[in-house]
Amino acid sequence: MTALDLVFPTSGRIARSTVVVRSSQIRRGGVAKLTDIAAALLDASFDELVEVNGGWIPGKAMIVRANVVDVWVPARMNETLDVEVACGGLARHWLEHRTRAVGTRGAHVEVSTSWVLVDIASSRPAPLPARVADGYAEAAGRRPRSVPRLPARPPAGTTRRPWPVRADDLDGNDHVNNAAYFSVVAELLEARPVPVPHRIEILYRSELTWPSAPDLVWSEGADGSTDAWLLSDTGVHTAMRISPLDPADRPSTPAPG
């Protein structure tokens, strides 16, 4: 598995912010919870979308189609993360954000998030506003990174158990928040650890609401990876993969602060 396809852009518009990891965000082992780090980095990405457009996009919603997260060094308590967000590529209806978090205690996380603009009334993709295209003019010649190509359905011989949706998993649209799916990843990593560094790929296929209890289904690969799905009678809601990374592929980062 290579991480060279998540190289952070070196030119163009870059949004910068900081996040401090607090004690309530720490899990056993002393590292930050995946759900909390994912939520902070997704928030930074969404805030940048609103900023580049000069405000909220009336009648439209930005939907996350996929997330790819390379965890090189996990964050720890009281660590300050310098967060940068840049555009990795543009298409007519969607764009890719690259988000990088570098911490004062050595944390290093790289993220690719695929955002699709959707018209709320029709639920169909809508063209990106001119302000967004203009703001990311330097990325106009780059195609967004393709969404992960994960198996559409579990193979035979997989392991499964119910995964009840919690009320706190829901966002303002009454759907399971994108960051909440990382709690599934955390559970899988407890059951079958994939050592750091590793890559987490999540492909969001269809919404989940509360109350529901889809099945969590997973299988183990010969390369040390774990594939997983959340599925119900209506089909597959989410496909996930956790894969080991080669430490030699770690990209260089600026010094925090």
C-alpha positions as CSV (number, residue, x, y, z in Angstrom):
1,M,0.0,0.0,0.0
2,T,1.4,3.4,-1.0
3,A,0.5,6.8,0.4
4,L,2.2,8.8,-2.3
5,D,-1.2,9.7,-3.9
6,L,-2.1,11.8,-0.8
7,V,0.7,14.4,-1.3
8,F,-0.5,17.7,0.1
9,P,-0.6,20.6,-2.5
10,T,2.2,23.1,-2.2
11,S,0.6,26.0,-4.0
12,G,-2.8,27.7,-4.3
13,R,-5.2,28.5,-1.5
14,I,-4.5,26.9,1.8
15,A,-6.7,27.4,4.9
16,R,-5.0,27.1,8.3
17,S,-6.3,26.5,11.8
18,T,-5.4,24.8,15.1
19,V,-7.0,22.1,17.2
20,V,-6.1,21.1,20.7
21,V,-6.7,17.5,21.8
22,R,-8.4,17.5,25.2
23,S,-8.7,14.8,27.8
24,S,-12.3,13.8,26.9
25,Q,-11.0,13.0,23.4
26,I,-8.5,10.3,24.5
27,R,-9.1,6.6,24.4
28,R,-7.2,3.8,26.1
29,G,-3.6,3.7,25.0
30,G,-3.4,7.4,25.4
31,V,-4.2,8.3,21.8
32,A,-7.0,10.5,20.4
33,K,-10.3,8.9,19.5
34,L,-10.7,8.4,15.7
35,T,-14.2,9.9,15.8
36,D,-13.0,13.1,17.4
37,I,-10.0,13.6,15.1
38,A,-12.2,12.8,12.1
39,A,-14.8,15.3,13.2
40,A,-12.3,18.1,13.8
41,L,-10.7,17.6,10.3
42,L,-14.0,17.3,8.6
43,D,-15.2,20.5,10.3
44,A,-12.0,22.2,9.1
45,S,-12.7,21.0,5.5
46,F,-16.3,22.1,5.6
47,D,-15.5,25.5,7.1
48,E,-13.1,26.1,4.2
49,L,-15.8,25.3,1.7
50,V,-18.1,27.9,3.3
51,E,-15.2,30.4,3.4
52,V,-14.2,30.0,-0.2
53,N,-17.8,30.5,-1.3
54,G,-18.2,33.6,0.8
55,G,-21.0,31.9,2.9
56,W,-23.5,29.1,2.9
57,I,-24.8,27.8,-0.5
58,P,-28.6,28.4,-0.4
59,G,-30.7,25.4,-1.3
60,K,-27.6,23.1,-1.6
61,A,-25.9,20.6,0.6
62,M,-22.3,19.4,0.5
63,I,-22.2,15.7,0.9
64,V,-19.2,13.6,1.7
65,R,-18.9,10.7,-0.8
66,A,-15.7,9.2,0.6
67,N,-12.8,9.7,3.1
68,V,-9.3,8.4,2.9
69,V,-7.2,8.9,6.1
70,D,-3.6,8.0,6.4
71,V,-2.7,7.8,10.1
72,W,1.1,8.1,10.3
73,V,1.3,9.1,14.0
74,P,-1.8,9.3,16.2
75,A,-2.5,12.5,18.2
76,R,-2.2,12.5,22.0
77,M,-3.6,14.5,24.9
78,N,-2.9,18.2,25.1
79,E,-1.3,18.1,21.7
80,T,-1.9,21.1,19.4
81,L,-2.5,20.2,15.8
82,D,-1.7,22.5,13.0
83,V,-4.4,21.8,10.4
84,E,-4.1,22.8,6.7
85,V,-6.8,22.4,4.1
86,A,-6.3,22.7,0.3
87,C,-8.1,21.6,-2.9
88,G,-6.7,18.5,-4.4
89,G,-8.8,18.7,-7.6
90,L,-12.0,20.0,-9.1
91,A,-14.8,18.6,-11.3
92,R,-18.2,20.0,-12.3
93,H,-20.2,18.8,-9.3
94,W,-17.6,17.7,-6.8
95,L,-14.2,18.5,-5.4
96,E,-11.5,16.8,-3.3
97,H,-10.1,18.4,-0.2
98,R,-6.7,17.5,1.2
99,T,-6.4,18.0,4.9
100,R,-3.1,17.6,6.8
101,A,-2.7,17.7,10.6
102,V,0.7,17.9,12.2
103,G,1.1,18.0,16.0
104,T,3.5,19.4,18.5
105,R,4.0,15.9,19.9
106,G,4.6,14.3,16.5
107,A,1.1,13.6,15.3
108,H,0.7,13.3,11.6
109,V,-2.5,12.6,9.7
110,E,-3.3,13.1,6.0
111,V,-6.9,13.1,4.7
112,S,-8.6,13.1,1.3
113,T,-12.3,14.0,1.4
114,S,-14.6,13.9,-1.6
115,W,-17.3,16.5,-1.4
116,V,-20.3,16.4,-3.8
117,L,-22.7,19.4,-4.1
118,V,-26.3,18.3,-4.1
119,D,-29.5,20.3,-4.8
120,I,-31.7,19.8,-1.7
121,A,-35.0,20.0,-3.6
122,S,-34.2,17.4,-6.3
123,S,-31.5,15.4,-4.4
124,R,-29.4,15.6,-7.6
125,P,-25.8,16.8,-8.1
126,A,-25.5,20.5,-8.8
127,P,-22.6,22.5,-10.4
128,L,-20.1,24.0,-8.1
129,P,-20.6,27.8,-7.6
130,A,-18.3,30.1,-9.6
131,R,-16.8,31.4,-6.4
132,V,-15.6,27.9,-5.4
133,A,-14.1,27.3,-8.9
134,D,-12.4,30.8,-8.8
135,G,-11.1,30.3,-5.3
136,Y,-9.5,27.0,-6.3
137,A,-8.3,28.2,-9.8
138,E,-4.9,26.6,-9.3
139,A,-6.6,23.2,-8.8
140,A,-8.7,23.5,-11.9
141,G,-6.3,21.4,-14.0
142,R,-6.3,18.6,-11.4
143,R,-8.9,15.9,-11.3
144,P,-10.2,15.0,-7.8
145,R,-8.8,11.7,-6.5
146,S,-11.0,8.8,-7.4
147,V,-13.2,7.5,-4.6
148,P,-12.0,4.2,-3.1
149,R,-12.7,1.1,-5.1
150,L,-13.9,-1.2,-2.4
151,P,-15.9,-4.4,-2.8
152,A,-19.5,-3.7,-3.3
153,R,-20.7,-6.5,-1.1
154,P,-19.1,-8.9,1.5
155,P,-17.7,-12.1,0.2
156,A,-18.8,-15.5,1.5
157,G,-17.5,-16.6,4.9
158,T,-17.5,-13.2,6.5
159,T,-18.1,-12.4,10.2
160,R,-21.1,-10.3,11.2
161,R,-22.9,-8.8,14.2
162,P,-25.5,-6.1,14.7
163,W,-24.3,-2.5,14.9
164,P,-27.1,-0.4,16.5
165,V,-27.2,3.3,15.5
166,R,-27.0,5.6,18.5
167,A,-29.0,8.8,18.7
168,D,-25.8,10.8,19.2
169,D,-24.5,9.4,15.9
170,L,-27.0,11.6,14.0
171,D,-26.3,15.0,12.5
172,G,-28.6,17.9,11.8
173,N,-30.1,16.1,8.8
174,D,-31.0,13.1,11.0
175,H,-28.5,10.9,9.2
176,V,-25.5,9.2,10.8
177,N,-22.6,11.8,10.7
178,N,-19.7,11.0,8.5
179,A,-17.3,11.1,11.4
180,A,-19.4,8.7,13.5
181,Y,-18.5,5.9,11.1
182,F,-15.0,6.0,12.5
183,S,-16.3,4.4,15.7
184,V,-16.8,1.3,13.6
185,V,-13.2,1.5,12.5
186,A,-12.1,1.9,16.1
187,E,-14.0,-1.2,17.0
188,L,-12.5,-3.2,14.2
189,L,-9.0,-2.0,15.2
190,E,-9.6,-3.3,18.8
191,A,-10.7,-6.7,17.5
192,R,-7.9,-7.0,14.9
193,P,-5.2,-4.3,15.2
194,V,-3.7,-3.0,12.0
195,P,-0.5,-1.4,13.2
196,V,0.2,2.3,12.7
197,P,0.9,3.6,10.1
198,H,-2.3,2.6,8.4
199,R,-4.8,3.8,5.9
200,I,-8.6,4.1,6.6
201,E,-10.9,4.2,3.5
202,I,-14.6,4.8,3.9
203,L,-17.1,4.9,1.0
204,Y,-20.5,6.3,2.0
205,R,-23.1,4.6,-0.2
206,S,-26.5,5.3,1.4
207,E,-27.7,7.1,4.5
208,L,-28.4,5.6,7.9
209,T,-30.9,6.9,10.3
210,W,-32.1,6.2,13.9
211,P,-33.4,3.8,15.1
212,S,-31.8,1.1,13.0
213,A,-29.4,-1.7,13.6
214,P,-27.5,-2.7,10.4
215,D,-25.1,-5.6,10.4
216,L,-21.4,-5.0,10.7
217,V,-19.7,-7.5,8.4
218,W,-16.0,-7.9,8.1
219,S,-13.3,-10.1,6.5
220,E,-9.5,-10.2,6.8
221,G,-7.1,-10.0,3.9
222,A,-3.9,-11.9,3.4
223,D,-2.0,-8.5,3.3
224,G,-3.0,-7.6,6.8
225,S,-5.9,-5.4,5.8
226,T,-9.5,-5.6,7.1
227,D,-12.6,-5.0,4.9
228,A,-15.9,-4.1,6.5
229,W,-19.5,-3.2,5.5
230,L,-22.6,-1.8,7.2
231,L,-25.6,-3.4,5.5
232,S,-29.3,-3.9,6.0
233,D,-32.2,-5.2,4.0
234,T,-32.0,-2.1,1.9
235,G,-28.4,-2.8,0.8
236,V,-24.9,-1.7,1.7
237,H,-24.7,1.7,3.5
238,T,-21.0,1.9,3.9
239,A,-17.9,0.1,2.8
240,M,-14.6,0.4,4.7
241,R,-11.0,-0.8,4.5
242,I,-8.1,-0.6,6.9
243,S,-4.7,-1.3,5.3
244,P,-1.1,-1.2,6.6
245,L,1.1,1.6,5.2
246,D,4.9,1.4,4.5
247,P,6.6,3.8,6.9
248,A,9.1,4.7,4.1
249,D,6.2,6.3,2.2
250,R,5.5,8.9,4.9
251,P,5.4,12.4,3.3
252,S,7.4,15.2,4.7
253,T,5.7,17.8,6.8
254,P,6.4,21.4,8.0
255,A,7.3,21.9,11.6
256,P,4.2,22.6,13.7
257,G,3.7,26.1,15.1
